[in-house]
Amino acid sequence: MSNPEIVGTGAAEIRSELTVSATTMTNRAKVGGAVVGGGRWGGDRVRDDERTPSRTGSAGLRARWSGGTMYAAAGAPLLPLAGPLHDLARLGPVAPALGAGVVAAAAAAGAMQRFGSGGQRRRRRGRSLSPRTRAKMRLRPGHGFATRGQLYRQYGRWPARRIARYGRPSLSRRDRWFGQWPEYAALHGRAQGLLHRWGVYSTFEDLVLFIAPPQEGKSQHAAASIVRAPGPVVVTSIRGDLIRDTAGLRQQRGYTWIFNPEGVGSYAGNMRWNPVAGCEDVMTAVRRAGYMVEASEARGLSDAAFWEDMASMTLASFMHAAALMGGNMSNVYTWIMDPGEAEHPIYVLSDHRQAAPVTLQVLRHLYAMPDKTREGVITTLSRVLRFMIHPEMTQILCPQVGGAFDFAEFLRSKDTVYLVSSTDGTAPTAPVFSAFLAELAAVSNQLGNKYKTTDGRVISRLDPPLTIVGDELGNTAPIPVDQWASWSAGSGIVIFMYFQTWSRIQERWGHHGAEALWGSSKMKIIGAGVTETAVLERMSKLIGKTDVREPDEITYDSRGRQVKRPRWTEVDIAPVADIRAIPSGKALVLRSTASAPTIITLTALRRLREFKRWVKAGRPVEGLVDVPERELPTVRPELAVPRPAPAPEPVIDEVSARRARRPSAAPPLPLPPRGPAEPPRPAPPRPVPAPAEPVEPPAAPPVPSPWSTISTPAPFGDATDAGDVETGEQDGADAIPPGFSPFHRRVGGA
């Protein structure tokens, strides 16, 4: 740096005047015995309670020059300008434009200083723009919100890349830094910025909780997350718009499965699943039965926990027995509702050598209970299995052939499963959807523990991860997310949860479950229009407070000079009123590891490039059929008049049946006619010892018998008259005496 060339006779005066000005400003900067040196860019740092606004005057340079280097004193050591003044002449015609740019930059800096945050601490003087207005203008929402550096370090892709190093080991360093970012991060929206808007991302280890009233961007945000998910996706929804807007784009990655038993939306279901298949393993039966019973609300029952436990054990035993005989849910429902089939599952479990013995004990204990207790268990089970009344549900859950959904094959693919139910609060699909998701999570946990990378390393998570997008999760599939949060991130499961109110979360999972769910959510998003005081106050307290500067306190010393002292006040960064007044289409976001919140413009499916290309191509969707119209039974008015029911067929017991099968006995023979008494027969002769030589006895004359003259009577009941029967030598009157009855026994001729 060359020495200054001062032209004119006042060179010495200029140097002396500069020295005096610098000395004067240094002396004026003394406050309370402490010297503040270096101005804004240097010197010792002073505590907040020692700060006093500088009252130094501006030091000017009253000199004339014609060239060279200019020096100026502005409350700091003498600093040179960028270069000699005669170099400015080289700019030529661009000087006006450059000057206009400098003026515009200065105006923008002044506006930011006037309306902005003013660094780390904002001075509250005059009017300033509200966070709502600043969010609309794409400015930083206010003091205490995330800066650009914090957005990059805490909400950007950098933390997602760091997690992907071990969360997605299949991605190389090049893939993480130069590849497609949806492979390791999920975009939620854009924060402040005029020219460049900073993106707000979440990692694949973050549990996302989104609370917003209807029509505030939840479905569009969920659709964008579905389209950009890198692996298999499971979607729960109460409307058909998610299928209509995302099925065609997801078909570009894999197959699309639709579980739509109630015919919601435009596309009919194309999948079958038998919940009994796989219950040969009693642990699988216990898991599925437990989730079914837990998803069914046991309202109106005293001691609900007791009934749920008994119902879970009983349903698991029935499902285990049905699986051992190759049955389905129809067999289980029949055993529960028909008392005449109660012995069938006991027969299956007792006759099958590989059946779990405890299931047989459970069923025997059930039928040995008092009638009132057994009826309570049956009532709980009938409420759980009320989905079997729907014919479409029965057709899906009881397929004639097959029906075993391959969960392991699905987790290794990039397919998509849509679980759709109606908006009715009494929809019976919740137990089935909960059991399906529970089985999917169990299989994913098993596969994750055995997953190997290309280099042979064993990791404990799926790669790519399983994405669960739960739109109105409390109504469609009330799985215990508060419990899943403890292990889902480590197993490669990414969960997005969308709710309308905080009270619905507490109603479904209880107070402790809702608190656990709130604490486990690493990414909390509060949409526009939320009016629940519990949510607003909870979010405001979680964000915290900050210090802002109030107007200075003015006092006077003993000499009458004015002394100003700064005042600082602690205020909420995001008051309840400011959170409630968030503009439509935007949301307040807080990440658990971030030091400050931010306000974003929510990402929407309709603004994605791939969606616009798909719409321009005509929204092609392959392999899906429209929902057929449901055929309703015809009305028969004649049935309004009841008809007498036909008499039931008589029930023949075993004794009567044997009597009916016995051959008819022959009728008894008639007694001989009346006549003189038969003379007594002579006693048989005593045996005479045989002589030495055989002697032939003399021939005795034959004795006449009264039975020799009786002819064979006609069969009993024959229409032939008794007088027409030939009686030999006796006439008809003597053959059948009058008053004769074959059922009266007579002795002799009496």
C-alpha positions, 0 to 999 in steps of 0.5 A: 500500500503506497503512501497517500499523495496529498495535493495542496498546501493543506496536507499537514492540516489534513493529517493532523485533523484525521489524527484528532478525529480518531482520538476524539472518537476513541475517548468518547467510546469509554463507558463505565471505565471500559473501552469498546474498541473495534466498532462492529467488526472488532474489539472486546465483546461487552455484555448486554447490560453494559451496552450503550448506544454510541453517541459519537459524531460522524467524523468527516474529511474536509480536504481536497484531492485530485487522485490517489488513495482516500482514507476515512475515519468512521468510528474505527481505525483508518481503513483504505478504500478498495483501490485508487480513485482514478481506477473508477474512470475505467468503468466507463459506461457501466458506472451508472448501472453499477451505481444504481445497483449499489443504491438498490442494495443499500435500500434493500439492506435498509429495509431489512434493517428496518423491518427485519430481525436485526441480527440475532436480536431485534429492536422493537421500535415503530411498526414491523411486518407481522409473521403472516405478511412476512411469510406471504412475502417469502421473508424470514418470519421474524426474530427467533426463526431459522436463518439461512444457515440454520435452514441448510444445516438443520432442515436441508439435505445435509443431515439427510445425507449424513443419515443415509450413510448408514441408513441406506448403505446401498447408496454410494457417496456419489449417489448421495451427493450427486444423485437424486435426493428423493432416494435419501430425503423427503421434501415437505416445502420451501422456506423463505427466500426471494431468488432461492427458496430453501428446502425443508427436508426430513430424513428417513429416521424421522417420524412425521406428524401433520395436524391441519383441518380439512382442505389445508394441503394434507392430501396434496402433501401426502400424494407428493410423499407417495410419488417420491418414495423410493421403496414399497409404499402402504397408503391408508385413506378415506377417499379415493383421490389419492389412488386417482392421483398417484396410482399411475405414477406409482405404476412406473415403479411397481405393481399397484394393489388396492384393498377397497372392500367398500367401493370408495373412489373410482377403482375397485379392489384387486387383491385378496388376503386370507388372515387365517393363512399363516396362523399355523404358527400360533404366534402369528395367530396371537399377533393378528387376533390382538391387533384386530381386537385392539382396533375395535373400540370396546365402548359400552362394556365395563372392564373393557381390558378383561373382555379384550384379553379374553377375546384376543385369546379366544380369537387366536385359538379359533384362527389357529384351528381354522388354519390347521384344517385349511379354512378361512375367516368364514369358519371362524365366524361360524364357530363363534356365532353358531352354538351347534358348531362349538365342538368342531374347533375342539375336535380339530385342536384335539385331533391334530398332533401339531396343534398348540395345546394352550389353544385347546385349553382356552376353548375348553375354558371358554365353554366351561365359563358361566353363561353370562361371562361366555356371552360377554366374550362372544359379544366382544368377538361379534363386534370385532368380526362385524366386517364379515357381514359385508359380502365384499369383505367376505369375498376378499377375506375368504378366497376360494383358492389361494389368498396368501399375500406374500409380505416378504416379496412385497417388501423387496419390491417397489409396489404400492398397497392402498387400504381404502375405507369409507368416511363412516365412523363405524366402518368395519375395516379398521380391524382388518387394516390394523392386522394387515399393517401389523403383519407387514411390520413384523415381516419387515422387522424380520427381513431387516435383521437378516438384510445383507448389503452387496458387500456382505454386511448385515444391517438391521433395516430395509433398504430401500425403506418401507413408507407408510402414509397414514391419512386419517390413521386413527379412523382407517388403521389405528395401529399403536404408532406410539409403540412403533416409534421406538423401533420403526426408524431402526428397522427401515420404516418411514411413517407419515401421519396426518390428523385433523385434530389433536382430540382425535389422537387422544380419543384413539390412543388415550392421553398417555399414547398421545403424549408418547406419539407427540414426543416421538415425532421428530418432525412436527408440522402444524398447518393453517387454520388450526384453532385447537388451543391445546395444539397452539399452546403446546407448539408455542411452548415447545418453540420457546422464547427469545429476547427483544430490545425495547426502547432505551431507558433514559435517565440523567446523571448528576451533571444533567446529561442524558444517559440511555440504558438498553432494555431487553424483554423475553417474548414468545417466538411464535405466539398462539395468535401468530400460529393460528394466523398462518396463511393458507397453503403454509405450515409451521415446521419444527424439527426436534434437533433444530434450534429454531422453527420455520414457516414453509410453503407446503409441497403439493402434487400438482406442482411436481414436474412428473405429475404435470408430465403424467397429466399431459400424457392423459393420466394413463393407468393400467390394469385397474377397473372401475368400481362396479355398481352394487346390485341391491335386492328387489323389494317384494311387498307381498312379504309384508303379510306374514305367512304361517311357517310350514310345520317342521318335520317331526324329529324321530329319536333313536328309540322310535327309529329303531321301532320303525325299522323293526319288521312287523310281527306275524299275527297269532294263530287262532285257538281251536274251536270249542269241543269236548275236553281232550282225554288225558294222554297215557303216561309214557311207558317206562323203559324196559331193559332190552332183551338179549335178542331184539323183540319187535313191539306190536303195532299200535293203532293211530290215535285221532287228534282234534288238530287234524281237522283244522285247516290253515286260517287266512292271514290276519286282517285279510278281507276274506270272510271267515265263513268262506274258509273251508273248514273240512268236516266242521261247518263255519259256525264251529270253525270261528266261534262268535266273540273270538279275539286272537288277543285274548288268551283262553285256557282249554275250552273255556 
